[in-house]
Amino acid sequence: ANETDLPKCTPCGEGLSCPFSSSLETLKLGTAPLGEQYQPALRRGFYCTMDSPLVVFKCVEDSFCPGGVPEVCSGGRVGMICAECPTGMTWTGSECTACDPSTSSLWWCCVLLFFCALIGGYYIMNPKIDAIATARQTWGVSVGLAIMW
């Protein structure tokens, strides 16, 4: 397969299935004029782009890249080697789904609870005589501990 008008053979790399008489054009289109048996394709678990179909990458998991034509991912995944979900979506084990607003709220509640626990821990761990820090000082110590941890 080649990108010029002159016939020129190019070795078929790992992750590609290149039957006799296949070309880059038929790989990109997903159909071959001579029939399905002459159709070049990506193998399952591999990814390439339309711009560089002979530069093939191994996917993180075979199920992410179904093979066939270039730039095709399964489960709604996108990006190079089908490694991520679109913005605002998360991987649920089989497909990308929209993020639930309550999930981000839960994370912020956990962060707030963590800082409250740090402040409470400061007063519990120090005797009454030593615990004379102002609220601002306590907040500063809590943030410092969280960053250093």
Secondary structure, DSSP 8 states (H G I E B T S, - for coil): --SSSS-------TTEE--TT--HHHHHHS--TT-GGG--EE-TTEE--SS-TTS-EE-SSGGG---BSTT--STT-BSGGG-B--TTEEE-SSSEEE--HHHHHHHHHHHHHHHHHHHHHHHHHS-TTT----HHHHHHHHHHHHHH-
